[in-house]
Amino acid sequence: MSRQNRYLAPRENEDTDPMSSLVNLFDAAMVFAVALMVAFAIQSRMTEFLTSEDATFVKNAGKKDMEIIVKKNNRITRYKSDKSSGSGKGRRVGIAYQLESGEVIYVPEKDNGK
């Protein structure tokens, strides 16, 4: 066999199936997809959900579309707001003041025997 034909002729132990290159491409795409998912979890600061520790995550805190995500005992539960402000009967229990520094101080009111 000449030197030129040695490189063009298929080898005996080489797989000549054209689909084998597509399988390799699929494997590379799967690795890329997993890398994107890990990068997204790190970017969105939700790495606590990748560990076995319990965690709580609040999205859109204080807004009408607020959502609380709780991971406890490797089970994730989502709590969504009902898009309305607090309602119902109640009584005033104190006053909150916000200082110039941004700190909030709660001052409870005295209970007048009610």
N, C-alpha and C positions, 0 to 999 in steps of 0.2 A: 504494500500500500504506500502510495507516495505521501510526502509530507503534507501537501495541500489537502488531500482527501481525508487524512486522519482527523482534521478539525471539522470537516463538513459531515462526515458519516456519523450516525448515531452510535453511541457507546452501548455495549451490551447491558450494563447495569443501570443505565439512565432511563428515567421515566419519560416516555415520548408522548404522553397524554397532554393535549393542549389545554385541558381544563385545570391542570395542576397549577398553572400560573394564576388562574382566577381564584383558586383556593388560597394561594399565598396573598393575593390582593385582598380577599375577604378577611384574612387574619390581620393584616395590617390595618384595615378599616376598623376592626373591632378594638384593637389596641388604641387607636386614635380616639375612638368614641369613649372608651374608659378614661383616657387621659383628660378629655374635655369635661367629663362628669366630675372628676376629682378636682380639676381646676375651678369649676363652677362652685363646688362645695366650699373650697378654700376662699374664693373671692367673695362669696356671700356670707362669710363668717359663720358658717353652720357646721364647723368641724366637730362640734360637740356631739352631733348626731352620728358621727362615724365611729365613736368610741362606745364603750359599754357603760359610761357614766350617765346618770340622770341629768336632764337639762331642760330649761324653759327658754323659749325664744318668743319675743313680742314683736310683731310687725305692725307698723303704722300706729304707734302708741298714742293714745289720746284722741284719735280720729274716729269718725263714724265707721270706717271700714277696718277697724283694729282686729287683729287676729293673734291668738295665743297658741303656740305650738309647744306641747309638753311631751318629753320623752321620759318615761318611767318604766323600769324593768324591761327595757328593749321593746317597748310598745309606744308608738307615736300617736298622740291624740291632738286634734285641732279644734279649737274653740273660736267661733266667729261671732262678731257682734251682730245684733239684730237691727243695726242701722238706725237706732233711735237712742235718744238720751235717756238717762235714768228716769223712771217714773214710778209712781206708787205713793203710798202714805208713809210718812216718817216724821221725825222730829229733828230739830237742829241740835247738834251735839258739840259744836265748837266753831272756831274761826281760824282760817289759815291766812297767814301774811307772807308775802314774798318780799325779801330784802333786795336792796340794790345789787348785791352780789349774786342774786339768783337763788339763794337759799330760801327754802320754804319752811316756815315755823307754824306748827299747829298748836292752838291754845284751846284746850277743852273748856266748855262752860260748866259752871257749877250746876249740879242737879238740885232743883228746888223741890224735891220730894215728888216728882211726877212719875 
